Amino acid sequence: MNLSYFISKRISREQQQGFASTIHRIAIASIGIGLAASILSFLIMRGFQDTVKQKVYGFNGHMVVTKFTGSRSSEEKPMNYHVDPYDHPEKYPFVTHMQEFAHKPGLIKTEQDEVLGVFVKGVGKSYDVNAFRSSIVEGKFFDFPDSGYAHQVVVSKIIARKLNAKVGDDLVVHFFQNPIRSRKLTISGIYETNLSEYFDSKVIIGDIRMIQKLNDWSDSLAGGLEVFVKDEGPEKMEEDAFTVSEAMDLDFDVQLISDKYVQVFEWLNLISRQVNILLVIILTVVCVNMISIVLILVMERTQMIGMLKAMGATDKMIRSVFLFNGINLLIKGLVLGNLLGLGLSALQYYFKIIKLNAHDYYMSFVPISWNWEVVAVLNLVTLFVVTIVLLVPTMVIARINPIRAIRFD
């Protein structure tokens, strides 16, 4: 058995009570609380990012394809959506789904005789209802008939509240065109993304064939295409957008959703930076605590250090004793930190104890996104950084004089 490890184990057994025991508990607690706070912070951060991205991407896809237009009209310029990536998806393995859409502005009159401006987003049979279903809070998504168009729509909870309407009620939408046309539609479902600034306050979802008929478009025309790709990071998405753009005519514009809603994604990046700063602060506090604790342990064992030196032990061997002792405390702290961090995360994940203001945070409770790679990295970073830091206080051992140390009281 390694002599340094043997002495370290004997010291640990002898320090089960008294002042040294209190120091050990403080060390374990500081590491455990620090790691637990880091795990909670990163899982919550990932939860925020994943939840908001899922809402944005579920509503728009990862990128949109439209035709270039020089006008400032609120309606898109019609395009033939039967482009190569749409008709031959097997050529583009990074594309998971494509769906056509069209927007048309309209007005709805409320019961209070107020006028509510909305955008009707027309979608077709290719629409990925599953990606949007998590946002539906009442009713269901409407069915597409074989002929004609669906006379049902899905409205947001905000719009339904303003109209004092519920699932099954009718509403009349007046569309901007010459002459103005009106359509009586039935509410089949109510959605809520909490992204009211972008979607909930102004968008209702209907059948694209209604918009095609209102605009006198053929069945092959739409306002644009929403493209879903494998979410492999911003750089990969830019490459995918370039590949899609290369496969289309020059008058087509391919825009990443992260660029279209840049404020939302900048906010998510800001959260990442804040959590990274918090991790640095936590590691700094833990490291300072460990340096102080190891120094105290060294001072408490000054006589033992003097005797070991007098018996011929090298500074390296004595430093290893306290290094093993520190690593033992570190491992216990990591175990405690994982139990606390993962335990509290599980409580929030299953019981949603901490609530949020959905208007400000885009969700009604603190989200948890399980990412075991992040948990593993946090454990490894804490283990590596604190182990390196433990070398600093043990350097004091080299300056201890054996004779003075033996006389030390």
N, C-alpha and C positions, 0 to 999 in steps of 0.2 A: 504494500500500500504506500502511496505517496506520503512522505513525512509531513509536508505542509498541510495536506488534506486531513491527515490523522489529527494533527494538533488543532486544526480549525474545527473539526467535529467535537473534540474534547472541550474546546472553549465554548462552543455553542451549548453543550450539555450543562456546563457549569453556570451559564448565564441565563438559566430559566427563571430566576427570581432576582429581585433587587433592581438597582439603577440600570444595569445593562439590559435587563429584560424589557424595561420601559423604553429604552433607546431602540431596541429591536422592533418593538411594536410600532413605534413612531415611524421607523424606516419602512416597514411593510405597509403601514397605512398610507403613507405619503405616495409610495409607488402605486399601490392599489387604486387610490382615489384618482391619481393622475392618469393612469391608464384607462380607468373607467370613464373619466371625463372625455378622454380622447376618443374612445370607442363610441360613446354616445354622440359626440359632436360630429364625427365622420358619418355614422349611420343616419343621423338626422339630416346632415347636409346632403347625402346621397338621396335620402327620401324626398327632400324638397326638390332637388334637381330632377329626379326620375318622375315625380308626380307632375310637376309643371311641364316638363318636356312631353310626357305622355298626353297631357291635355292639349298642348299646342300641336304636336304631330298628329294626334288622333283627329283633330279638326281640319288640318291642312295638308298632311303629308310632310315629308322631309324637304321637298322642293316643289315649286310650281312652275309650269310651262305655260306661257301666254305669248300672244303675238305683240311685237313692238307696235306702239301707237304713239303718235305725236300729240293726240288730244288729251284733255284732262277729264274726259267723260268717266262717270262712275261705273259704266258698263264696259266689259271687255270687248275687244275686237274679235269677231268670230274666227275660229280656226278649225281646220279639219283635224280632229284628234286621232285619226287612224295613222299615226306616225309609226316608224319602224319599231321603237321600243314598246309601243302599245300592242302592235300586231304580232311582234316576234320577241316576246320577253325572254325566250331561251338564249338569245344572243347576249343578254345583259344579266348575268347571274347575281349581280349586286342589287338589282331591282326586285323587290318582293311584291309590289302591287302598283298598279296605275289606275286612276279613275278620272273621268271627265267631270267638269262642273261648269256652272255659269251663274253670274250674279245679276240681279235686277232690282233697282231701288223701288220702293213703294211706300205708301202711307196707310196707316190703320187708325181708325177713329175710335177713341176710348169711350167708356160710358160717361165720362165727365166732359164729353164733347171736346176733348183735346186730341191733337193730331200727333201720332207717333210715327216717326220715320224709321224704316227698317230696310234691310237688304234680304231679299229672298235668295238663298243659295240653292240652286238647283243641282241635284245629283241624280245619277242614273243607276241602272241595275248593277253596274260594276262597283258601286259604293261599298266600301268595307264597313258594314254595320257593326261588326264585332269590335273594331278599333274605337268606335264611338259609343258603344253600348254602356260602358262604365260611367258615362256622363249623363245618361238618361235616369232621372229620379222619379218620374211618374209616367204611366202609360207605356207605350212601345213605339218603335220606329214603324213608319207606315209601309205597307206592301205596294209593290209596283205591279200594276195591272198589265195584262198582255197587250192590250190596245188602249189608245188614248193616254191619259196621264192621271196620276193619283191626285185626288182632291183633298188629301190630308197633308198636314205640315207638322213639324216638330218645332216648338217655340221654347225660348229660354224661360227659366223661372222668373227672371226680372220682368220680361215682357208680359208673361201671364199675370203677374201681380199687378202691373200697370193697367192691364185690360180687365182685371178682376175675372179672369177666365180660368177654366179647368179643362182636363182631358174630356173630349166629347163635345165641347162648345164650338160654335161656328164663329168665324171672323171674316171680315171683308177687307181685302187688300186692293188698294187703288194703285195701279202701276203708272209710272211716268212715261208717257209716250203720246204721240199725237195721232188719233184722239186718245185720251186717257181711258184705260180699260180696267175693269174691276173683276175680281174672282172671289167667290165665296168658298172658303176652305175650312176644313174641320181639324181641330187640334187632336192628333193621335198620341202625342207624347210631349213631355216637358224635360228639357235638359238643363244641366247646370255645370259649367266649367269653373265658375268664380273668376274667370278672366273677363270681367264685365266690360273693361275698357276696349277690348278687342273683339269679343264675340257676343257675350250674353246680352248686352244692352241694345244690340242692333241686328242680329242675324237670326233668321228663321230658316228652316231647311224644308225644301219641297222637291217636287219632281222636276227634273231638268226638261222634260218634254213639254211642260207647261210654258217654260221660258222660251224654248225653241219655237213653240206655236205663237207666242206673243211677239217674238222678234222676226217671225217668218223665216226661220232657219230650217235647213234640212236636218234629218236625223244624224248626219255625220258631222255636224258643226257643234262646237261648244265654246265656252269662254276661256277654257284652259284645261290643263291636266295637273292632277296632284300625283306626285311620285313618292312612293315609299321605298326606302332602301334599308339595307342592313346598317344599323346604328353602330358604326365603328370609329367614331371620333370625328371632329370637325375637319381635319386634314383629309381623311378618306372621303368624306362627303363632298368636299370641294373637287376632288378627283372624279367622283361619280357624276357630279353636276357637269363637269367639263366633258366627260364621255357622252352623257345624254345630249348636251348641246351640239357636239360634233356629229351626232346621228340625225340632226334635224336641219331644216332650212335656215338660212341666215336671218330671216325675219322673225324667228322664234327666240324668246327670251327665257332663260332658265335661271330662276332665283331661289337661293336657299332660304328656307323658312327662318333660319337663325339670323339672316340678314334682314328679312322682312320685319321681324319682330325683335330688332336688335336690343331694345331696352330690356326686354324680359331676359334674354340670354346674358346681357351684361350684368344684370342683377344676380343671376345664378353664378356667374364667374366671381362676382364680388363676395358672395357667400363662401366660395372656395378659398379665396385669399384670407378672409377673416378666420376661417377654421384652421388654415395652415399657420397663421400667426398665433392662434390659441395653442396649437400643438407645440410651437417653439417655446411659448411662455411656460407651458406645463412641464416640458422637458427640462427647461432651465431651473424651475423650482425644485423638481425632483433631484436633479444633479447637485444643486447647492445643498439640499438636505442630506444627500448621501455623502457628500464631501465632509460635511459637519459631523455626521454620525460616525464615519470611519475615523476621523480625527479623534473623536471622543473615545472610541474603542482603543485606538493606539495609545492615547494618554493613559487610559485605565490599565493597559497591559505593559506599561513602560518597564517595570521590573522584569517581567517575563522576557521582553525583548533584550534587556541587558544580559540576562542569564543565557539566553540562546546564543547571543553574540560571543559571550565569554566561553561558551562550549564549542565555538567554531562555526556556528551557523552563518551563512552568507546573508547579505541584505536581500538578495533576490528570493531566497527561501523564506525569510521572515515576511517579506512583502506578499508572497504567495499565500501565506496563512490568512492574512487580512483580506486578500483578494477573494479567496474561497469563501470567507465569512460574508463578505459583501455580496457575492454572487448568490449565496444561499438565501440571503434576505431578499435579493432582487427577484429570484424565482418565486418565492412565497408571495411577494408583492404582485407579480404578474398573475399568479393564480387567483388572488383576491380581486385584482382589477378585472380580469375576464369574467369572474362570477358576478361582480357588481355591474359592470358595463353591459354584458349580454343579458343579465337578469332584468335590469331596468328597461333595456330595449325591448325585451319580450313582453314585459308588462304593458308598455306603451303600444306595441304592435297589436296585441290581442285585445286590450281593453280600452285603448284610446283615452287615457286618463287626462292628458294635457290637451285642452282645446285651444283653438286659435280663432281670430277674427278673419273669416273667409274673405271679406272685402279687401283686407290689407295683405293677406298672405296667400291668397288663391286656393286655400284649403281650410277645412274646418277643424283639423286636429294636427298635431305634430306627427309627421310621417316617419316611418322607419323603413329603410331599404337594406335588406340583408346582403352584405358583400363580404364574404369570408376572406377574399384576397386582402381587402383593406384591414380587416382584423389581424390577419397574419402579419402584414407589413408593420402595423403599429406595434405588435409584440416584438418583432425582430428589431425595429428601430430603437425601441425603449431598451431592449436587452443590449444591443450593440453600443448605444451612446452612453448608457449608465456604466457599462463594464469598462469602457475606455476612461470615463471620468474617475472611476475607482482607483486608477493608477496614480492620480494626482496626490491624494492625501497620503498614500503609502510611501511616497518619496521622502516623507519626514523621517522614516526609519533609518535612512542612510546617515542622518545627522545625529542620531542618538549615540552618546558615549556609553559603553558598557558599564564602566565603573560608576558613573553618575546615575545611570539608570537603575543599577542594583540598589543604590542608596536612596533612590527616589521614593518618596512617601506622599 
